[in-house]
Amino acid sequence: MKQYLIIGNSAAGLAAVEAIRKTNRKSKITVVSDEDYPSYCRCLISYYLAGDIKEKNILYRPDDFYKANDARLLCNKKCVSIDTKKCAVSLGDGKEEPYDSLLIATGASPKFPPIKGIKTKGVFGFRTIADAKAIEACLPKTKRAVVLGGGLIGLKAAYAISKKGVKVSVIIKSKQVLSQSLDADGAWLVQKRLEEHGIEILTGKDIAEITGGDAVKSVRLDDGKTIDTGLVLACKGVSPNIGLAEGANISTAEGIIADDHLATNVKNVFAAGDVCETLDVTLGAPSVNALWPVAVEQGRCAGANMAGEVTGYDGSVGMNSLEFFGLPTVSLGIYRSDSGKGFEEIKASNPGASIYKKIILRGDHLVGAVLVGDIRQSGLFLRLIRGKVDVSSFQDKLMESSFNYPDLIDIVKDKEKMYV
């Protein structure tokens, strides 16, 4: 009987379980997790911390998921090495788990800046439900929190803490919030909304030191300013957890390199999710797109191929969506163009209504979009980008907020190419 081993109990890993079971109902499936918690939606932990949703609502699958799929779940187990010749994974408790087919879906971990005091009590990452619960326990005795980083994770953490009535300062080294997902115009609207709700945004600043001895008491910035705080969140991005792969001579770059079937360079070893590096459709080059829907799609494809199907993976599109205090924002694909490289930007804005829209074209194809305030066309734009649809015949209509699927169907007849 074939043995499937999946390292990782989140979006990619569970999508793989489901895909395997569609083809193979009898073989053994083991899922190994380093967390002592059921599978949950990581992208919802900020809303849990904010009090917008209850803990039960962040669960990703029902309690009987593993039983229903005849899968064995090993919680709170750390995988320490992979022996690809022996086809076995060693666990931290000294035991081994054999496999015939292995999926590495180990995700990513928060980046902690290498500064003095970073390991002081009261400094947290913001990646897991355990992080959220530990932060929540600190809030009643904290008057101000400091968030390091103004990306998606940092701003979601700041939003959650502010909703709990605690003042927040966000320290951002770059000149704008969301520098890895928005252009300056879109970012300004988001920053304005956050500041209107009492969140302090300090751009062009970096942290130099965390002080306090046994527990955090303050942070010192590179301009000499000191902020008193009892809580610091390190939200300066994440790093794919590629250590296991590196130790097993599995090819890596930023992430674990996978082909168009999610297979690695080692036979019967696959990768998916936030640890996986595959084709980015708009860049035309390998990239890690650490996004929940991408992880689900990759896990599903990897699981199908592990079970003996031949399923191709077309690649991913970088995308981000968020909503702070009633202001929704979506960015897709290439969000900033560089002059002289064949890109064309078209913009429209209504700052008074907090609405901003930009599309980016490369030749006759849509390759990116930024939508703030009105995101109704985001699904349409994503399909145009993924389908690599020639938009030249209706390019002038893309900036019309009323233009959507019904209008497009009359123009584009190749619906399969549109992913409709």
SULVEN-V94281 format. One line per field, one symbol per residue. psi: psi as a letter, one per 30 degrees, with the letter a starting at -180 (. if undefined). burial: b if it has 24 or more other C-alpha atoms within 12 Angstrom, else e. Layout:
psi->???
burial->???
This chain:
psi->kkjkkkjkhaeeeeeeeeeeffejfelkkkkkkgkiklkljefffeeeefgellefffkellegeeeeghkkkjlhkkkflkjfefhlkklfgflkjllekkkjhfbllkkkkilkgfgkkfklaieleeeeeeeeffefgkeklkkjkhaeeeeeeeeeeefggkkkkkkkelfllhfgflleeeeeeeeeeeefggkkjjlgllkekklfcflkflkklfgfkkkklgkkkjhhllkkigeeeefghkklceakkkagggkafkkgklllaffkjakkeefglkljjikeeeeeeeeeeeeeeegfljklkfllkkkkklkkhgjkkkkkbjfklkkgggkkkklklieeghkkkklkkjbgkkflkkkkejgfgeeeeeeeeefhkjgefgeffffkffkaeeeeefejfieeffg.
burial->eebbbbbbbbbbbbbbbbbbbeebeebbbbbbbbbebbbbbbbbbbbbbbeeeebeebbbbeeeebeebebbbbeebbbbbbbbeebbbbbeeeeebbbbbbbbbbbbbbbbbeeebbbbbbbbbbbbbbbbeebbebbeebbbbbbbbbbbbbbbbbbbbbbbbbbbbbbbbebbbbbbbbbbbbbbbbbbbbbebebbbbbebbbbbbbbeeebbbbbbeeeeebbbbbbbbbbbbbbbbbbbbebebbbebbbbbbbbbbbebebbbbbbbbbbbbbbbbeebbbbbbbbbbbbbbbbbbbbbbeeeeebbbbbbbbbbbbbebbbbbbbbbbbeeeeeebbbbbbeeeebbbbbbbbbeebbbbbbbbbbbbbbebbbbbbbbbbbbeeebeebbebeebbeebeeebeeeeebee
